[in-house]
Amino acid sequence: MNILVAGIGYVGLANAVLLAQRNRVVAYDINAGVIDKLNRRQSHIMDAEISRYLAEAELDITGTSDKDAAFGCGADFIIISTPTNYDPERNYFDTSSIENVLEEIRARGLNAAVVIKSTIPIGYTEKIKERFGLDIIFSPEFLREGKALYDNLYPSRIVMGSASEKAHVFAGLLTEAAIKKDIPVLFMNSTEAESIKLFSNTYLALRVAYFNELDTFAEMNGLDAESIIKGICLDPRVGDYYNNPSFGYGGYCLPKDTKQLLENYRGIPNDIISAVVKANRTRKEYIAGAIMSGGPSVVGVYRLVMKSDSDNLRESSIQDIIIDLISRGVRVIVYEPIVKTDGFLGAEVTRDLEAFKKQSDIIVANRWYEELGDVKYKVYTRDIFGNN
């Protein structure tokens, strides 16, 4: 098959590499730097599996920033994996990047099947199918940052928001390229597939919020949160996952997906969904208060990324805490090697770790890192299990 992937972020790059094992893939992105790296078989994101496959695997993949070259490649399938950031003013995903691609497809009269991999509001696919008159399939992704290709090679399930012949063909392309065998494949209408994506991520956010509130209770009562969590999670009905306390759920997916699902609930009775969003704000406020309880003059924030082995700091929970601390009149300095500016959200940025350690009265770290071992007495973290 000839496949065009529009948008080479976490989702797009993982899908492009996956499918390029058995198909001819053209990867299109407006960021020329991303495309240059891809054509040199380098990944612009931190993902060990993607980097290894680009360097070692036999892949039929070409990157381009040339719109004519991309949309003129004779694609059988066009995968749209452009970013759809949540717009807090509209209470809705900004889906303009998807619509720009769809307009390009319509204007050129292409008859390729379109597969949307971007996260979208519930009911969106049906509306744009009518608007653009194109063969559009929604197929949600369930990927972790830093593990995007791995999760495509060993998927928990493949969901197709269509039962058409082309949907079955595309599902076959995904299963053929995966290493895992006997992958559950579900075919349904697009609105049900959109619901799976948002409800799945909101459930994961609920788990994070639940164990964070447990941790708040334990800390305020002088209890050992680790013992409590272990005792709960040994029950197989609960399970030992998404249970490590943090400063709140964050990253690219959970904050925007929970807010979008809540907006989709407008006019529908609910308590839990709205509580998940509120609980995340409450946790951040609590963490800021706990940091301030020691009366620091200088608060050091160690790393902005949400997870270890990740280079993504979008929507990291620490960002709201930084804003809160600065509003209380505290000097905040940030150690983050991937930030190249001297300031971030009003905080100072340093790339000198030793100077950072000396200047900070307290060091705030969402996840524990061994290089903080010599100043452990200064570190405030709620990371109990040393994992993400």
Secondary structure, DSSP 4 states (H G I P E B T S, - for coil): -EEEEE--SHHHHHHHHHHTTTSEEEEE-S-HHHHHHHHTT--SS--HHHHHHHHHS---EEEE--HHHHHTS--SEEEE-----EETTTTEE--HHHHHHHHHHHHTT--PEEEE-S---TTHHHHHHHHH---EEE------TT-HHHHHHS-S-EEES--SHHHHHHHHHHHHH-SSSS--EEE--HHHHHHHHHHHHHHHHHHHHHHHHHHHHHHHTT--HHHHHHHHHTSTTT-SSS-S--S---TTTHHHHHHHHHHHTTTS--SHHHHHHHHHHHHHHHHHHHHHTT--SEEEEE---SSTT----TT-THHHHHHHHHHTT-EEEEE-TT--SSEETTEEEE--HHHHHHH-SEEE-SS--GGGGGGGGGEE---SSS--
